[in-house]
Structures are given as structure tokens and as C-alpha cells.
Amino acid sequence: MQATLHPLDGLSWMHRPLSYLLLCFASAGWSCTGANEEARNQSQAEVNLARAMFTEEHNPRGAIAAAEAAIRHDGESPDAYMVLGQIYGAEGLYDRAEAPLRRAVALYIREGDTARAQLAEARNALGAVLVNLQRYDEAITVLRPVTEEVLYASPHLAWGNLGNAYLRQGDYHRAVEALQRSVGYQQEFCVGRFHLGEAFHRLGDEGHALEELNRAVGTRQTGCDHIQEAFLVRAEVHVALHQPDAAQLDIARCVALDAQTPTGQACTVLGRSVTP
């Protein structure tokens, strides 16, 4: 499992023809008709409720219900589709996230220059979803314009998602370039530093890999010391540097986080091969 790069408040995801992007979602129970002012206001209230329920109350089921209600009130609200897609993405439901995010992108494009920042956010969320769906070429195509959008408030997320797409694609040099841009914008972006460390590791540059991985898990922001994959990769780096004791410490921390995940199981297997 890959570490996520798309928090809901700053999302984090097109080989499809334009006709696909402009399709209504009546088949999913979503309205395709225009809405009056009262309905639009009610839709926006439901969008705000969905965001609050997800980020403040940690209630994804209620947040999804609110976002779907927003779409029923106004089937042309890009904000409603975006928040629904973001929630699905943050919950790891990437197959469900793609359609509403593509709809949000199409609607923001229709709004023109007034929605450039929102369009960038929706594209970044869509790009992150496509990375997690392992459709890296599509993700890169979606994400590149986001990195060039000066109105986007979270460029570190766009560069981080682009770098992660390159990393998973196996283009490690481009991954390093993009991820360095990412952490250049946000020094404390621990997921970006983790992926940068992993990219250096894949290139065999263990010194820079260890430096970035240390900074990733050492960042004081909440959750940075719980990136399980970072401990696995850092253990691999320590093994490559002939530092078995340090590797065992990282393996122990990795397993302690959750021994049952694929990453936890990989740490257990690695631990059996590491001897002082």
C-alpha cells in the first residue's frame, strides 16, 4: 500500500474522450438537471457538512451521504462531486473515487478561469487516484498541468503525486526531480520525503536515501512516525549499508505498527534474513 498524498483539505488522481467527461451520472442516481438558487444553496450546505463530517468528526459514511445529497440537490455542482471523490480517495476506495472526480474536473473546466484553483485541486485528487489504480501514464498526464498552475495553493502535493507516479513507473530520475520540487515547497512534507528517499534507494544512492528517510519519520507532524513503508525502505537501506543492527530496529518498528499488513509481512520476511 502506498502512502497517501491527498488530505481532503488540500488534495491526496485522461485517455477518456471529452464526451465521457461530460456525461451525466443519472445512472448512479445523480441529477443532471439545472438547479434553482435554493437547491444550489442547499447543495453547498451539504458540501460543507460533508467536509466537516469527514475532517472533524471522522465520519466517512455520514460524509459520503452528505456529499451524495449535495449532488441530488444540484447535479451540476463541481464542489459536490469533488468532495465525494476526495472522501472515496482518502478512504482508499479508488474505483469509486474516479468517476466523481472526473465529473468535477469537467464541470470546473466549464466554469473557466474563475475556477482555476478548484480545477487544479480536482485534477490533483484525480491524479492521486490514478496513481493508486496503477495507471501511471494517465496520472502523469493529469498531474503535469497542476504543477504549472500558479493559483493552486498546495503545489507540494501536486509535485509529490507526480513524483510518486514516476517512482511507481520506475522512472527514478524524474521521480527524484519532482519530489525534490515537492519538499522544496514544503520542508515538513514527510510523505514526499519518504518517496524521495525511496527513489534515491532505487537509484542505489543510499546516503541520500537514508538522509531523506530519517527526515521523513523524524518530522514532528502527526502521523509521520507511523509511515510503515518508510521503516521497511529504511531497513533495506541499512542492509545495503551493512548496518544490520539499525535495520533490525526499523524492522521491529515496522512490525509493531501492524504485522498483518503486506508491509508488515514484508518486514517480518526481511528480518529473518538480517543477522548482526
N, C-alpha and C positions, 0 to 999 in steps of 0.2 A: 504494500500500500504506500502511495506517495503522500508526503506531507502536503497539506493543502495550502494554497496561496491566495485564497479568496474569501476573507472575512466579509460578512454581509454588509458591514458599514463602509466597505471600500473596495468591493470586488473590482477570492478566491481561490470564455470557454468556447471556404463556402464552396464546396463543389456544387451546391444546390442552385438551380435556376431561380431567377427573380420571382417567377410565378409561384414557386414553392414558398418563398419567404413572405409573400403577400397573401397566402391562403388564410381564410378564417378558420377558427377552431370550433365550429359548431358541433362537429362530431364528438368533441370532448365535453360538450355542454357549455361552451363559452359563447357568449353573444357576439354577433358580428354586426349588429346594427348600431347606428349612432345613438348617443345618449344625450338626454337633456341636461340642463345645468344641475338640477337636483340630483340626478343619478351620478353625474360626474363628481359632485361633492361627496356623495355617499361612498363612491368608489375610492376617492382619495382618503377618506376617513378609514376605510377598511385596509388600505395600503399601510397607513400609519400604524394601525392596530397590529397588522401582521409583523411589521418590523419590530415593534415594541414587544410583542409576544415572543418573538424569536430571540432577540438580543438581550432583553431584560428579564423575561420570565422563563426563558429556556424551554419554551413550549412549542416544538416544531409542528405538532399535529394541529394545535389551535391556530398557529401562524399560517399554515397551509390552507386551512379552512377560511381564514380571513382573506387571504390573497385570492382564493377562488371566488369568494363573494364579491370582491372588488371587480373581478373580471365579469361576473354576471351583471353587475350594475353598469359597467362600461367596458364593452368588448373592444374598445379602441384605445384603452389606457396603456401606454407602454410601461408606466411605472408598475402597474399591477402584474403584468407578465414578467417584468424583470425581478420583482421581489419574489414571485413564485419560483422562478428559475434559480435564483440565488439560494433560496431555502433548500430546494431539492439538491442543489450542488453542495451546499455546506453539510447536508445530511448524507452525502455520498450516493445519492440517487441520480446518477449522471444521465441515465437513459431518459428519465422523466424531465430532467432539467433542460435538455437541449431544445425541445420544441418551444416552450415559453420564452426562452432566451432569444431564439431566432425571431420569434414574433416581436419581441421587444426591440430588437435591432431594426427590423423592418419598419416599425412604427416610428422610432426615433429618426430614422433616415427620412421618413415622410415629413417630419417636423422641420427639417433643415437646420440652419446654423444655430437656431435658438436652443437646440438640444444636443450640441456637440459633446458637452461633458457627459451627459447621460448616455449618449451613444457609445462613447469610449468605455464607460463603466459596463454597459451591457455586453460589448464586444469582449472586454477582458474576462467577464464571467463566462461567456460562451467559449472563449479560448481555453480557459482552465478546465471546463467540462470536456472539451475535445482532447486535451492532454490526458485526462483521466480515462477517456474512452480509447486511448492509444491511437488516435487519429492525428498524428503529429504534423503532417503536411498541412492539413486543414487548419489546425490550431495556429501554426506559424503564419498562414495567410491572414487569419482573423486578427492576430495579435500585433503584427507589424504596424498597422495604422495607429493602433492605440499608443505605441511608444512614441509616435510622432505628434500626438495631439497635445498641444501646449495647455489646453484647458482642463485636461484630466488631472485630478487632484492627487492621484496615487500612482505616479509613474514607476515607483519601485515594484508595485505589484505587476504591472504590465511587463516590465523588463524581466521580473522574476519568472512569470509564467512563460515568456518567450524563451528564456534560458532553460527552463525545465523541459520545454518541448524539444529544444536542441539536444539536451542531455539525454532524454529518453530515446531520441532518434539516433544517438550515437555520434553526433557532431560535437565533439567535446571542445574544440577550439572556439566555435561560435557560442557554445554554452558558457564558457568562461567569460567571453567578451560581454555577453548580455547580462550575466549575473554580476559581473563587476560593476556594470552600469546600475543594476538594481541596488546593490548595497552602497553604491556611491550616493544614491538619493536618500537612502535610509540606513544609517550605520548599524542600527539595532535590529535590523530585519533578519531574525535568526533563521527562518526557513530559507531565505535567499542565501545566507552564509553556509548553511548546511549543503544546499545544492551546489554552491560554488566549491566547497570542499570536496564534494563527491566528484565533480567534474575534474578537478585537479588530480584526484586519486585515479580516475580512469585514464588520465594522461600520464600517470606514473610520476607526477610531481608531488611526492609525499610530504615534503617540507611545507609547501603552501597549503596542501590539503589539511595537514594537522593544524596549521595556524587558523584556517577558516573554521574547521570543525570545533576547535577549542572556543572560538568566539561565538559560534552558534549556540552551543549548550551552556556557555557561561554567561549569556545575556540575561539580564535580570527581568526581562519582560515575562509575563505569565505564560507558562507552557513551554518555554524554550528549553528547559531542562528535562522535558518529557518527550522530546522528539526521538522516538525509539530507533528509527532508521539511522539517525546520526551516530548513536552509540555503536551500531553494527558497523557502519562505514569507518568510524574512527578506530574500532578494534582491528579492522582489516588493514588500516594504515599502520597501526602499531606493529602488526605482524610483519608487514613489508619492511618496517624499520628495525626489525629484530628486537622488539620491545615486548616480550611475552607477558611480563607482569602487568604492564599498563593495558595490554589487550584484554587480559583476564578481568581487570577491573571494569572495563567498558562492557564486556560480555555479561558480567554479573549485573550491572545496572540495566542493561537491555532486557535481560530475562526477568528481573524484578519488576519492570514496568508491566509486562504481560508475557508470560511464557507461552501462551496459546496462539498468539498471532503468528502469521507467516514470518514476520521479522524476528519475533521471539524464538521461534523454532530454528531459524537460520543462526541465531546467536548461539543456541544450545549446540548445534552441529559444529559451528566454528570452535566453540570452547573445547570440544573433545580433541581437536587437532592442535591446540595450543599448549605447549609444555614449557616450563621455566628453563 
